Amino acid sequence: MVNSAVANVGRWSALAFGLFYGYTHNISLQKQAEQKKAEAEYHRKELLIEQARLAYAKKQAGVIKTDAAEVTFDIESPDFDLEKYLEQFEKESN
């Protein structure tokens, strides 16, 4: 049979190895979770920036800024002014 001292050393060694492995594995899992969280936050910010860029482009699509006022080309808009639009058109054609 195995000597009891050898068995005790084996058991304590296995316990120490298990604790060491568990500790290092937990650290690596925490790092992975932090990295995924950071990537998710980065992608969320990218999405917000893209949405803001599209909203700004949409807002600016129907408006041309002139010296004194803005001319809106969107006929459906309540801010549409035919006189200002025609004046802008005459300036551009000259």
Protein Blocks (a to p, Z undefined) as FASTA:
>chain_A
ZZfklmmmmmmmmmmmmmmmmmmmmmmmmmmmmmmmmmmmmmmmmmmmmmmmmmmmmmmm
mpccdfklccdfblkbmkbcfklmmmmmmmmmZZ
